[in-house]
Amino acid sequence: MRSPVLDGVIKMRALKILGIALGGFAALIVLLLLAVWLFVDPNNYKGRIAETVKQSTGRELALPGEIKLAVLPWIALEFGPASLGNPPGFNAEPFVSVQHVALQVKLLPLLRRRLQVGRIQIDGLDLRLLRNAQGRGNWQEFGGETTNAASHPRGASQTETLADLGGVVIKDSRLTYQDVVADHVNLDVGRVISGIAVPVKVKLDLVTGRGAQPIALASNFDVALDIAKEQYRLAHIELDGTVTPGPGAAAVPWKFSVPDLSLDLAAQTVSAPSFDAQFAEARLTGSVRGDTILDALSLTGAFKLDPVGLRELMRRLGVAPPETRDPKALSTFAASADFAYGGNAARATKLVARLDDSTLRGDAAITDLNTKAMSFDLALDRINVDRYLSPVKPQPAAKPGELPTAALKTLRLNGTFAIGSATIVGLNLAQVRATVAAKDGVAHIAPATARLYGGNYSGDITLDDRSAIPAIRLAQSMTNVDLAPLLRDFAKIQRISGRGTVTSNLTAQGRASDEMLRSLNGHVATNLADGAIEGIDLWFEINRAVALIQKQALPAGKSSGRTKFDVFKASADLANGIASTKDLSIASQNLRVTGQGTANLVTDAISYQVKATILKEAPTGHATSGTTLADIPLTITGTLASPQVRPDLAAIAKARVLQELDKNKGELQQKLQEQLNGMFK
């Protein structure tokens, strides 16, 4: 039986032999690494490295700088400058270049086929992302992409795994995409270990277009990664910085924060239960979730914009607020909605937008982001559009500009909108509702209905820009409308009053308002009751005509400037902007007026011949049931704004002659008979 002492000695010897063997193996590895470091110059392999890169990517690799290799305690590699070229079809500038790169890999984990990378430091990175005329990106077309993807599908187990990363430092770098430039980029990522939060710091200046002012950006957040499951979690993201709107303008601060952001590449989902963005005095909060983010990005979420002073925000951005008739207009704006993006469409539902004292609610969508086709169902409680128009200033007459019809060619709309009450160019409307459809150069608004001035409006409007000259068709009617306040508010004229019906069916062509007026064709009809014609006193002119007929002195006094009526009826056929009337009829207690004439809507010139019939009042008091006392011919000339009524002297003279002939008819016949009898005696 062996003694315990002997067993201990044997074990000690075994451990000593094992230690010597392991030490010798380690020494051999060290000697081999030292031999590599002493006798192998990586710079001798630049050509082979460049050729391998050329074969695998199709791009030129330039390594003008020195490559340095260290073996203890890390395998360390340093090189720079270096650059990788663009694929064919792009300019000769490098796709990416660096001034200096330092990379470390631990030796012992590598022997166990585990990749443990130390700190990676990159100085002077310059990455230029471009698209060519065919829409291809220079980051595409890397040779061997398909092979690599097939040989290492996502989710497949690999022997070599990235155990952790000692960190990443990027200094004084630059990233560009077309005209968007991120300059002075500095990134500091702490040690990356799966499942452990990693601190990240970012600073850069962002320029979003040629001539634009840079946006300073700084960010701090923690990121936790589960590399095996392709899951990542970013905690308390904080981005902040400033943007300078223009030369000499003050910097505007901005801030963006996300308390928790989860990214799952295997499930292709991203989620931010809440975010908070601030720009100057504006604050936007909300949430967002993304699905199929790698294959076909789909986003859903909600947002809320707190009330913000628009005028002050414009000033902070270096934009002069528009001058409005109401200086308090554009005071506050707020909005909220649920949103969705995906399938080449973007939608906003449960939309609530408030501008000053107006609130808009409903749903809206861009149903095709390529064609910009839109659909909507919106309702506005009230709005005074005139508040937002430019102040009225006396200006010299200018040539009329072209109407904005060109937008019709690409406009695609389909929806309805409603307005509780509105003031538009002085016109007061209520219960407005319209359906709008626009496609292929044709916009159709029908039905369109509204309440206005005690009556109802209905319309069918079509704008057609498919041919060389745009065209418009209008079919409109106003029933039981109080015409005087309507004309006063809309046209700023007071020429006629009364309540009744006005219908029109019109067409016009042209690119400017005057062209359309000159091409105006169609039919208009009016039927009013219990009103007055302002600016014309027919009784005054009739009395003057009677005095002329009876060869008496003209009556003293002044014109009252208005003619009351019980009924006013007229229709007009329009041809090339000229309205021809043949059925003018005005009736009152003791007067009936009929006539015909024309009105040139382009020049405002009018020319009417009317007959005023004076009636003896009937017992019932109805104007048309009285007895005719006299017919007085009158002419109405001048302009629509300044009409002139005069007795028709030629017609009066003719009537006077006929009257005398009729009066002396018996005497003339007797004299003629006497002359005839004398001739045949």
C-alpha positions as CSV (number, residue, x, y, z in Angstrom):
1,M,0.0,0.0,0.0
2,R,1.3,3.3,-1.2
3,S,1.7,6.0,1.4
4,P,-0.1,9.4,1.2
5,V,3.3,11.1,1.1
6,L,4.2,9.2,-2.0
7,D,0.9,10.1,-3.7
8,G,1.5,13.8,-2.9
9,V,5.0,13.7,-4.4
10,I,3.6,12.1,-7.6
11,K,0.9,14.7,-7.9
12,M,3.4,17.5,-7.4
13,R,5.6,16.1,-10.1
14,A,2.6,15.8,-12.5
15,L,1.6,19.3,-11.9
16,K,5.1,20.5,-12.3
17,I,5.5,18.6,-15.6
18,L,2.1,20.0,-16.8
19,G,3.2,23.5,-15.8
20,I,6.4,23.2,-17.6
21,A,4.6,21.9,-20.7
22,L,2.1,24.7,-20.6
23,G,4.8,27.3,-20.0
24,G,6.8,25.9,-22.8
25,F,3.8,26.0,-25.1
26,A,3.1,29.6,-24.1
27,A,6.7,30.5,-24.5
28,L,6.6,28.9,-28.0
29,I,3.5,31.0,-28.9
30,V,5.2,34.1,-27.6
31,L,8.4,33.3,-29.5
32,L,6.3,32.7,-32.7
33,L,4.5,36.0,-32.3
34,L,7.8,37.7,-31.6
35,A,9.2,36.1,-34.7
36,V,6.2,37.3,-36.7
37,W,6.6,40.8,-35.3
38,L,10.4,40.8,-36.0
39,F,10.6,39.1,-39.4
40,V,7.2,39.8,-41.0
41,D,6.5,43.2,-42.4
42,P,2.8,43.7,-43.2
43,N,3.7,46.5,-45.6
44,N,5.1,43.8,-47.9
45,Y,1.5,42.5,-48.3
46,K,-0.1,45.8,-49.4
47,G,-0.4,44.7,-53.0
48,R,-1.8,41.3,-52.1
49,I,-4.4,42.9,-49.7
50,A,-5.4,45.5,-52.4
51,E,-5.7,42.7,-55.0
52,T,-7.9,40.6,-52.7
53,V,-10.1,43.6,-52.0
54,K,-10.4,44.3,-55.7
55,Q,-11.5,40.8,-56.4
56,S,-14.0,40.6,-53.6
57,T,-15.5,44.1,-53.9
58,G,-14.6,45.4,-57.4
59,R,-13.1,48.5,-55.8
60,E,-9.7,50.0,-55.6
61,L,-8.0,50.0,-52.1
62,A,-5.3,52.5,-51.6
63,L,-2.9,52.1,-48.6
64,P,-0.3,54.8,-49.0
65,G,0.4,54.9,-45.3
66,E,2.4,52.6,-43.1
67,I,0.9,49.4,-41.6
68,K,2.1,48.7,-38.1
69,L,1.7,45.4,-36.3
70,A,2.0,44.6,-32.5
71,V,1.6,41.2,-30.9
72,L,1.7,41.6,-27.1
73,P,-0.3,41.9,-25.0
74,W,-2.8,42.4,-27.9
75,I,-2.6,41.7,-31.6
76,A,-2.7,45.3,-32.6
77,L,-3.0,46.7,-36.1
78,E,-2.5,50.4,-37.1
79,F,-2.7,51.9,-40.6
80,G,-3.5,55.0,-42.4
81,P,-4.1,56.9,-44.4
82,A,-6.2,54.6,-46.6
83,S,-9.1,54.8,-49.0
84,L,-11.6,52.5,-50.8
85,G,-12.8,53.7,-54.2
86,N,-16.3,54.0,-55.8
87,P,-17.8,51.4,-58.1
88,P,-18.0,52.1,-61.9
89,G,-20.5,54.8,-62.8
90,F,-19.5,57.1,-60.0
91,N,-16.9,59.9,-59.7
92,A,-13.2,59.2,-59.0
93,E,-13.5,60.4,-55.3
94,P,-13.1,57.6,-52.7
95,F,-16.2,55.9,-51.3
96,V,-14.5,56.0,-47.9
97,S,-11.2,57.2,-46.6
98,V,-9.5,57.3,-43.2
99,Q,-6.5,59.1,-41.8
100,H,-5.7,56.6,-39.1
101,V,-7.2,53.3,-37.7
102,A,-6.1,51.4,-34.7
103,L,-7.5,47.9,-33.9
104,Q,-6.8,45.5,-31.1
105,V,-7.7,41.8,-30.7
106,K,-7.0,39.7,-27.6
107,L,-4.7,36.7,-28.3
108,L,-5.9,33.9,-25.9
109,P,-9.7,34.2,-26.7
110,L,-8.7,34.1,-30.4
111,L,-7.0,30.8,-29.8
112,R,-10.3,29.6,-28.4
113,R,-12.0,30.8,-31.6
114,R,-13.6,33.7,-29.8
115,L,-13.2,37.2,-31.2
116,Q,-12.6,39.7,-28.4
117,V,-11.9,43.1,-29.9
118,G,-10.4,45.8,-27.9
119,R,-10.9,49.5,-28.5
120,I,-11.2,50.6,-32.1
121,Q,-10.1,54.1,-32.9
122,I,-10.7,55.8,-36.2
123,D,-9.5,59.3,-37.0
124,G,-10.5,61.4,-40.0
125,L,-13.1,59.1,-41.4
126,D,-14.7,60.5,-44.6
127,L,-17.7,58.5,-45.9
128,R,-19.4,59.8,-49.1
129,L,-22.7,58.2,-49.9
130,L,-24.0,59.0,-53.4
131,R,-26.7,57.9,-55.9
132,N,-26.1,57.9,-59.6
133,A,-28.5,58.8,-62.4
134,Q,-29.9,55.3,-62.4
135,G,-30.8,55.5,-58.7
136,R,-28.1,53.1,-57.6
137,G,-26.1,53.8,-54.4
138,N,-22.3,53.6,-54.2
139,W,-22.7,51.6,-51.0
140,Q,-24.3,48.8,-53.2
141,E,-22.7,46.5,-55.7
142,F,-20.0,45.1,-53.3
143,G,-18.7,41.9,-55.0
144,G,-19.5,38.8,-53.1
145,E,-22.5,40.1,-51.2
146,T,-24.8,37.3,-52.4
147,T,-22.2,34.6,-51.6
148,N,-21.6,35.9,-48.1
149,A,-25.2,36.2,-47.4
150,A,-25.9,32.7,-48.5
151,S,-23.0,31.2,-46.7
152,H,-23.8,33.0,-43.4
153,P,-27.6,33.4,-43.2
154,R,-29.0,35.5,-40.4
155,G,-29.5,33.4,-37.3
156,A,-27.1,30.6,-38.3
157,S,-24.8,29.5,-35.5
158,Q,-21.1,30.5,-36.0
159,T,-18.1,29.1,-34.2
160,E,-16.4,32.4,-34.1
161,T,-18.5,34.8,-32.0
162,L,-17.9,38.4,-30.9
163,A,-17.6,38.0,-27.1
164,D,-17.4,41.7,-26.5
165,L,-16.0,45.0,-27.9
166,G,-13.7,47.2,-25.9
167,G,-15.2,50.3,-27.4
168,V,-15.2,52.5,-30.5
169,V,-13.8,56.0,-30.8
170,I,-14.4,58.1,-34.0
171,K,-12.7,61.5,-34.1
172,D,-13.0,64.5,-36.4
173,S,-14.8,62.6,-39.1
174,R,-17.3,63.5,-41.9
175,L,-20.3,61.7,-43.3
176,T,-22.2,62.9,-46.5
177,Y,-25.2,61.8,-48.4
178,Q,-25.9,63.8,-51.5
179,D,-26.2,67.4,-50.1
180,V,-26.6,66.3,-46.5
181,V,-23.3,66.6,-44.5
182,A,-22.5,65.5,-41.0
183,D,-19.2,67.2,-40.2
184,H,-16.9,67.2,-37.2
185,V,-18.3,63.9,-36.2
186,N,-17.0,62.5,-32.8
187,L,-18.3,59.2,-31.5
188,D,-17.3,57.5,-28.2
189,V,-18.8,54.1,-27.5
190,G,-17.9,52.4,-24.2
191,R,-17.2,48.7,-23.8
192,V,-19.8,46.6,-25.5
193,I,-20.9,43.4,-23.7
194,S,-24.0,41.5,-24.6
195,G,-26.8,42.4,-22.1
196,I,-24.9,45.2,-20.4
197,A,-25.8,48.9,-20.9
198,V,-23.1,50.7,-22.9
199,P,-22.6,54.5,-22.7
200,V,-22.5,56.3,-26.0
201,K,-21.6,59.9,-26.7
202,V,-22.0,61.7,-30.1
203,K,-21.2,65.2,-31.3
204,L,-21.4,66.6,-34.8
205,D,-22.5,69.5,-37.1
206,L,-25.2,68.6,-39.6
207,V,-25.8,70.6,-42.8
208,T,-28.9,69.7,-44.7
209,G,-28.3,71.4,-48.0
210,R,-26.1,73.7,-50.0
211,G,-25.8,77.1,-48.3
212,A,-27.6,75.9,-45.2
213,Q,-26.4,76.7,-41.7
214,P,-25.0,73.9,-39.6
215,I,-27.0,72.2,-36.9
216,A,-24.9,71.4,-33.8
217,L,-25.8,68.0,-32.3
218,A,-24.7,66.3,-29.1
219,S,-26.1,63.1,-27.7
220,N,-25.7,60.8,-24.7
221,F,-27.4,57.5,-24.2
222,D,-26.9,53.9,-23.0
223,V,-27.3,50.9,-25.3
224,A,-27.7,47.3,-24.2
225,L,-27.2,44.5,-26.8
226,D,-28.1,40.8,-27.0
227,I,-26.0,40.1,-30.1
228,A,-26.9,36.4,-30.3
229,K,-30.6,37.2,-30.5
230,E,-30.1,40.4,-32.5
231,Q,-31.9,42.5,-29.8
232,Y,-30.8,46.0,-28.8
233,R,-32.1,48.4,-26.2
234,L,-31.2,52.0,-26.0
235,A,-32.0,53.7,-22.7
236,H,-32.5,57.4,-21.9
237,I,-31.4,58.8,-25.3
238,E,-30.6,62.5,-25.0
239,L,-29.8,64.5,-28.1
240,D,-29.4,68.3,-28.0
241,G,-27.8,71.0,-30.0
242,T,-28.3,74.2,-31.8
243,V,-29.2,75.3,-35.3
244,T,-28.3,78.7,-36.8
245,P,-31.1,79.8,-39.2
246,G,-28.9,82.1,-41.2
247,P,-25.9,84.4,-41.3
248,G,-25.9,86.7,-38.3
249,A,-28.9,85.0,-36.7
250,A,-28.9,83.7,-33.2
251,A,-28.5,80.0,-32.6
252,V,-31.8,78.2,-31.9
253,P,-31.6,75.3,-29.3
254,W,-33.2,72.0,-29.9
255,K,-33.5,68.7,-27.9
256,F,-34.7,65.2,-28.5
257,S,-35.1,62.5,-25.9
258,V,-36.3,58.9,-25.8
259,P,-36.5,57.2,-22.4
260,D,-36.5,53.7,-23.9
261,L,-35.9,52.4,-27.4
262,S,-36.1,48.7,-28.2
263,L,-34.8,47.2,-31.5
264,D,-35.2,43.5,-32.4
265,L,-33.7,42.7,-35.8
266,A,-34.8,39.1,-35.7
267,A,-38.4,40.1,-35.3
268,Q,-37.8,43.3,-37.4
269,T,-39.4,45.6,-34.8
270,V,-38.5,48.8,-33.2
271,S,-40.4,50.5,-30.4
272,A,-40.3,53.9,-28.6
273,P,-43.2,54.1,-26.1
274,S,-42.5,57.8,-25.8
275,F,-40.4,60.6,-27.2
276,D,-40.0,64.3,-26.5
277,A,-38.7,66.8,-29.1
278,Q,-38.2,70.5,-28.5
279,F,-37.2,73.2,-31.0
280,A,-37.1,76.7,-29.8
281,E,-40.5,77.2,-28.1
282,A,-42.1,74.3,-29.9
283,R,-42.5,70.9,-28.1
284,L,-43.6,67.7,-29.8
285,T,-44.3,64.5,-27.8
286,G,-45.6,61.1,-28.8
287,S,-44.8,57.4,-29.4
288,V,-43.8,55.2,-32.3
289,R,-43.6,51.5,-33.2
290,G,-42.1,50.0,-36.3
291,D,-42.6,46.6,-37.9
292,T,-40.9,44.7,-40.8
293,I,-38.2,47.4,-40.5
294,L,-35.8,45.6,-42.8
295,D,-38.1,44.3,-45.5
296,A,-40.9,46.9,-45.7
297,L,-40.9,49.6,-43.0
298,S,-44.2,50.1,-41.3
299,L,-44.7,52.7,-38.6
300,T,-47.6,53.5,-36.2
301,G,-47.8,56.0,-33.4
302,A,-49.2,59.2,-32.1
303,F,-48.0,62.8,-31.7
304,K,-49.0,66.0,-29.9
305,L,-47.7,69.5,-30.6
306,D,-48.2,71.8,-27.6
307,P,-49.5,75.3,-28.4
308,V,-46.8,77.4,-29.9
309,G,-46.7,81.0,-31.0
310,L,-46.2,80.9,-34.7
311,R,-45.0,84.4,-35.2
312,E,-42.4,84.2,-32.5
313,L,-41.2,80.8,-33.9
314,M,-40.9,82.3,-37.4
315,R,-38.8,85.1,-36.0
316,R,-36.5,82.6,-34.1
317,L,-36.0,80.8,-37.4
318,G,-35.1,84.0,-39.2
319,V,-38.3,84.1,-41.2
320,A,-40.3,87.3,-41.3
321,P,-43.9,86.7,-40.3
322,P,-46.4,87.6,-43.0
323,E,-48.2,90.9,-42.7
324,T,-51.9,90.2,-42.0
325,R,-55.0,92.2,-41.7
326,D,-55.4,91.1,-38.2
327,P,-52.0,91.6,-36.3
328,K,-53.1,88.9,-33.8
329,A,-53.5,86.2,-36.5
330,L,-51.0,83.3,-36.4
331,S,-50.7,83.7,-32.7
332,T,-51.0,80.1,-31.6
333,F,-50.9,76.7,-33.3
334,A,-51.3,73.2,-31.8
335,A,-52.0,69.7,-33.2
336,S,-52.3,66.1,-32.3
337,A,-53.1,62.8,-34.2
338,D,-52.5,59.1,-34.6
339,F,-50.3,58.3,-37.5
340,A,-49.3,55.4,-39.7
341,Y,-46.8,54.9,-42.4
342,G,-46.3,51.9,-44.7
343,G,-47.3,50.4,-48.0
344,N,-46.3,53.6,-49.8
345,A,-48.8,55.6,-47.8
346,A,-49.0,57.9,-44.8
347,R,-52.1,58.5,-42.7
348,A,-53.2,60.8,-39.9
349,T,-56.3,59.8,-37.9
350,K,-58.1,61.5,-35.0
351,L,-56.4,64.7,-36.2
352,V,-57.1,67.8,-34.1
353,A,-55.4,71.0,-35.3
354,R,-55.9,74.4,-33.7
355,L,-55.0,77.7,-35.4
356,D,-55.9,80.7,-33.2
357,D,-59.6,80.3,-32.6
358,S,-60.2,77.7,-35.3
359,T,-60.2,73.9,-34.8
360,L,-59.9,71.3,-37.5
361,R,-60.8,67.7,-36.9
362,G,-60.9,64.5,-39.0
363,D,-58.7,62.1,-41.0
364,A,-56.3,62.8,-43.9
365,A,-53.9,60.5,-45.8
366,I,-51.4,60.5,-48.7
367,T,-52.6,57.3,-50.2
368,D,-49.7,57.1,-52.7
369,L,-46.4,58.7,-51.9
370,N,-45.2,58.5,-55.5
371,T,-48.2,60.3,-57.0
372,K,-48.9,62.4,-53.9
373,A,-52.6,61.2,-54.1
374,M,-54.5,62.4,-51.0
375,S,-57.8,61.6,-49.3
376,F,-59.5,63.4,-46.4
377,D,-62.6,63.8,-44.3
378,L,-62.1,67.1,-42.4
379,A,-64.4,69.4,-40.5
380,L,-63.5,73.0,-39.4
381,D,-65.6,74.6,-36.7
382,R,-65.1,78.2,-37.8
383,I,-62.6,80.4,-39.6
384,N,-62.2,84.0,-40.7
385,V,-60.0,83.7,-43.8
386,D,-59.8,87.5,-44.2
387,R,-57.8,87.8,-41.0
388,Y,-54.9,86.0,-42.7
389,L,-55.0,88.0,-45.9
390,S,-52.5,90.8,-46.6
391,P,-53.7,94.3,-45.6
392,V,-55.5,96.3,-48.3
393,K,-53.2,98.9,-49.7
394,P,-53.8,101.3,-52.6
395,Q,-51.7,100.0,-55.5
396,P,-51.5,100.9,-59.2
397,A,-53.4,98.8,-61.5
398,A,-51.4,95.8,-62.6
399,K,-51.8,93.2,-65.3
400,P,-53.7,90.2,-64.0
401,G,-51.4,87.3,-63.3
402,E,-52.0,83.7,-64.4
403,L,-54.3,81.6,-62.2
404,P,-52.6,78.7,-60.4
405,T,-54.2,76.1,-62.7
406,A,-50.9,74.2,-63.5
407,A,-51.1,72.4,-60.2
408,L,-54.2,70.6,-61.4
409,K,-52.2,68.4,-63.8
410,T,-50.6,66.5,-60.9
411,L,-53.2,67.1,-58.2
412,R,-54.9,63.9,-56.9
413,L,-57.6,64.5,-54.2
414,N,-60.6,62.6,-53.0
415,G,-62.5,63.7,-49.9
416,T,-65.0,65.9,-48.1
417,F,-64.7,68.9,-45.9
418,A,-67.2,70.8,-43.8
419,I,-67.0,74.3,-42.1
420,G,-69.4,75.4,-39.4
421,S,-69.0,79.1,-40.2
422,A,-66.6,81.0,-42.3
423,T,-65.8,84.5,-43.6
424,I,-64.1,84.4,-47.0
425,V,-63.4,87.7,-48.9
426,G,-66.2,89.3,-46.9
427,L,-68.7,86.6,-47.6
428,N,-70.3,85.0,-44.5
429,L,-71.1,81.3,-44.9
430,A,-72.4,78.6,-42.5
431,Q,-72.9,74.9,-42.7
432,V,-70.5,74.6,-45.6
433,R,-70.0,71.1,-47.0
434,A,-68.3,70.0,-50.2
435,T,-67.0,66.9,-51.9
436,V,-63.7,67.3,-53.9
437,A,-62.3,64.9,-56.5
438,A,-59.2,65.7,-58.6
439,K,-57.3,63.5,-61.0
440,D,-55.6,63.8,-64.3
441,G,-56.0,67.5,-64.6
442,V,-59.7,67.7,-63.7
443,A,-61.0,68.9,-60.3
444,H,-64.6,68.5,-59.5
445,I,-66.3,70.1,-56.5
446,A,-69.8,68.6,-56.1
447,P,-72.0,68.7,-54.3
448,A,-71.2,72.0,-52.6
449,T,-73.7,73.4,-50.2
450,A,-73.9,76.2,-47.7
451,R,-76.2,78.5,-45.8
452,L,-75.8,82.2,-46.5
453,Y,-77.7,85.4,-45.8
454,G,-80.9,83.6,-44.8
455,G,-80.9,81.3,-47.8
456,N,-79.2,78.3,-49.3
457,Y,-76.4,77.8,-51.8
458,S,-75.7,74.7,-54.0
459,G,-73.1,74.4,-56.6
460,D,-71.3,72.1,-59.0
461,I,-67.9,73.3,-60.1
462,T,-65.4,71.7,-62.5
463,L,-61.9,72.9,-63.3
464,D,-60.3,71.2,-66.4
465,D,-56.7,71.7,-67.3
466,R,-56.3,68.8,-69.7
467,S,-56.1,70.9,-72.8
468,A,-53.9,73.8,-73.8
469,I,-56.3,76.4,-72.2
470,P,-57.8,75.7,-68.8
471,A,-61.6,75.7,-68.6
472,I,-64.1,76.1,-65.8
473,R,-67.8,75.1,-65.6
474,L,-70.1,76.6,-62.9
475,A,-73.7,75.4,-62.1
476,Q,-74.8,77.4,-59.0
477,S,-78.0,78.5,-57.4
478,M,-78.9,80.7,-54.4
479,T,-82.5,80.4,-53.1
480,N,-84.3,82.8,-50.7
481,V,-81.1,84.8,-50.3
482,D,-81.1,88.4,-48.9
483,L,-79.2,90.0,-51.8
484,A,-78.3,93.4,-50.3
485,P,-76.0,92.2,-47.5
486,L,-74.5,89.5,-49.8
487,L,-73.5,92.1,-52.5
488,R,-72.3,94.5,-49.8
489,D,-70.0,92.0,-48.1
490,F,-68.8,90.2,-51.2
491,A,-68.6,92.8,-53.9
492,K,-68.7,96.0,-51.8
493,I,-71.6,97.3,-53.9
494,Q,-75.1,98.4,-53.0
495,R,-77.0,98.4,-56.3
496,I,-79.9,96.1,-55.6
497,S,-81.8,94.6,-52.6
498,G,-84.4,92.0,-52.1
499,R,-84.8,88.4,-51.3
500,G,-85.1,85.7,-53.9
501,T,-83.3,83.3,-56.2
502,V,-80.3,83.6,-58.4
503,T,-79.2,80.8,-60.7
504,S,-76.3,80.5,-63.1
505,N,-74.9,78.0,-65.6
506,L,-71.6,79.3,-66.9
507,T,-68.4,78.3,-68.7
508,A,-65.1,80.1,-69.3
509,Q,-61.6,79.5,-70.5
510,G,-58.2,81.1,-69.9
511,R,-55.2,81.2,-67.7
512,A,-55.9,84.7,-66.2
513,S,-59.0,86.2,-64.7
514,D,-59.5,88.7,-67.5
515,E,-59.2,86.0,-70.1
516,M,-61.9,84.0,-68.4
517,L,-64.1,87.0,-68.1
518,R,-63.8,87.7,-71.9
519,S,-64.7,84.0,-72.6
520,L,-67.6,83.8,-70.2
521,N,-70.6,82.1,-71.7
522,G,-73.9,80.7,-70.3
523,H,-77.1,81.8,-68.7
524,V,-78.0,83.7,-65.5
525,A,-81.5,84.3,-64.0
526,T,-82.7,86.4,-61.1
527,N,-86.1,86.5,-59.4
528,L,-86.3,88.9,-56.4
529,A,-89.1,90.3,-54.3
530,D,-89.6,93.3,-52.0
531,G,-86.4,95.2,-52.8
532,A,-85.0,98.3,-54.4
533,I,-82.7,99.3,-57.2
534,E,-80.1,101.6,-55.7
535,G,-78.6,104.5,-57.7
536,I,-81.6,104.8,-60.0
537,D,-84.8,106.8,-59.3
538,L,-87.2,105.9,-62.1
539,W,-90.0,108.0,-60.8
540,F,-87.8,111.1,-60.9
541,E,-86.8,110.3,-64.4
542,I,-90.4,109.6,-65.4
543,N,-91.6,112.9,-64.1
544,R,-88.8,114.6,-66.1
545,A,-90.0,112.7,-69.2
546,V,-93.6,113.7,-68.7
547,A,-92.6,117.3,-68.3
548,L,-90.8,117.1,-71.7
549,I,-93.7,115.5,-73.4
550,Q,-96.1,118.1,-72.0
551,K,-93.7,120.9,-72.8
552,Q,-93.6,121.9,-69.1
553,A,-90.8,123.0,-66.9
554,L,-88.7,120.2,-65.3
555,P,-89.8,119.3,-61.8
556,A,-87.9,120.8,-58.9
557,G,-86.2,118.7,-56.3
558,K,-83.6,116.0,-56.2
559,S,-83.6,112.3,-57.1
560,S,-84.0,109.9,-54.1
561,G,-81.4,107.6,-55.7
562,R,-83.5,104.4,-55.4
563,T,-86.5,102.7,-57.0
564,K,-88.5,100.3,-54.8
565,F,-90.1,97.2,-56.4
566,D,-92.4,94.4,-55.5
567,V,-90.9,92.0,-58.1
568,F,-87.7,92.0,-60.1
569,K,-87.1,89.4,-62.8
570,A,-84.4,89.2,-65.4
571,S,-82.3,86.6,-67.2
572,A,-79.3,87.0,-69.4
573,D,-77.5,85.0,-72.0
574,L,-73.7,85.5,-71.8
575,A,-71.5,85.3,-74.9
576,N,-67.8,86.2,-74.6
577,G,-68.3,88.3,-71.5
578,I,-71.3,90.2,-72.8
579,A,-74.7,89.6,-71.0
580,S,-77.8,90.2,-73.2
581,T,-81.1,90.6,-71.5
582,K,-84.5,90.5,-73.3
583,D,-86.9,90.0,-70.4
584,L,-86.2,92.6,-67.8
585,S,-89.4,93.0,-65.7
586,I,-89.8,95.3,-62.6
587,A,-93.2,95.7,-61.0
588,S,-94.3,97.9,-58.1
589,Q,-97.5,99.5,-56.8
590,N,-98.0,102.0,-59.6
591,L,-95.2,101.2,-62.0
592,R,-94.2,98.4,-64.4
593,V,-90.9,98.4,-66.2
594,T,-90.0,96.1,-69.1
595,G,-86.9,96.3,-71.3
596,Q,-83.9,94.8,-72.8
597,G,-80.2,95.5,-73.3
598,T,-76.6,94.5,-72.7
599,A,-73.9,94.6,-70.1
600,N,-70.3,94.2,-71.0
601,L,-68.7,92.4,-68.0
602,V,-65.2,93.2,-69.3
603,T,-65.6,97.0,-69.6
604,D,-68.6,97.4,-67.2
605,A,-70.4,99.3,-69.9
606,I,-74.3,99.0,-70.0
607,S,-76.9,99.9,-72.5
608,Y,-80.6,99.2,-71.8
609,Q,-83.8,100.5,-73.4
610,V,-86.8,100.2,-71.0
611,K,-90.4,101.2,-71.0
612,A,-91.9,102.5,-67.8
613,T,-95.7,102.1,-67.6
614,I,-97.5,104.2,-65.1
615,L,-100.5,102.4,-63.6
616,K,-103.6,103.7,-61.9
617,E,-103.8,101.9,-58.6
618,A,-106.2,99.0,-58.6
619,P,-108.6,98.4,-55.7
620,T,-106.6,95.3,-54.7
621,G,-103.4,97.3,-54.7
622,H,-101.7,94.7,-57.1
623,A,-99.4,96.4,-59.5
624,T,-100.4,94.4,-62.6
625,S,-104.1,94.8,-62.1
626,G,-104.2,98.6,-62.5
627,T,-105.1,100.7,-65.6
628,T,-102.3,102.1,-67.8
629,L,-102.0,105.9,-67.5
630,A,-98.9,106.4,-69.6
631,D,-95.9,104.6,-71.2
632,I,-92.5,106.4,-70.7
633,P,-89.4,105.2,-72.7
634,L,-86.1,105.5,-70.9
635,T,-82.5,104.6,-71.6
636,I,-80.0,103.3,-69.1
637,T,-76.3,103.8,-70.0
638,G,-73.0,104.4,-68.3
639,T,-71.4,101.6,-66.3
640,L,-72.5,99.0,-63.8
641,A,-70.9,101.1,-61.0
642,S,-72.4,104.4,-62.3
643,P,-75.5,104.0,-64.3
644,Q,-77.3,107.0,-66.0
645,V,-81.0,107.0,-66.6
646,R,-82.4,109.5,-69.2
647,P,-85.7,109.9,-71.1
648,D,-85.5,108.4,-74.5
649,L,-86.0,111.6,-76.5
650,A,-86.2,110.0,-79.9
651,A,-88.8,107.5,-78.7
652,I,-90.7,110.3,-76.9
653,A,-90.7,112.5,-80.1
654,K,-91.9,109.5,-82.2
655,A,-94.6,108.8,-79.7
656,R,-95.6,112.5,-79.6
657,V,-95.9,112.5,-83.4
658,L,-98.0,109.4,-83.4
659,Q,-100.1,110.8,-80.7
660,E,-100.8,114.0,-82.6
661,L,-101.6,112.0,-85.7
662,D,-104.0,109.9,-83.9
663,K,-105.6,112.9,-82.2
664,N,-106.1,114.8,-85.6
665,K,-106.9,111.7,-87.5
666,G,-110.6,112.7,-88.2
667,E,-109.7,116.2,-89.3
668,L,-107.0,115.0,-91.7
669,Q,-109.3,112.4,-93.2
670,Q,-112.0,115.1,-93.8
671,K,-109.5,117.5,-95.5
672,L,-108.2,114.6,-97.6
673,Q,-111.7,113.7,-98.7
674,E,-112.5,117.3,-99.6
675,Q,-109.4,117.5,-101.8
676,L,-110.3,114.3,-103.5
677,N,-113.9,115.4,-104.2
678,G,-112.6,118.6,-105.8
679,M,-110.3,116.8,-108.1
680,F,-113.2,114.7,-109.7
681,K,-115.8,117.4,-110.1
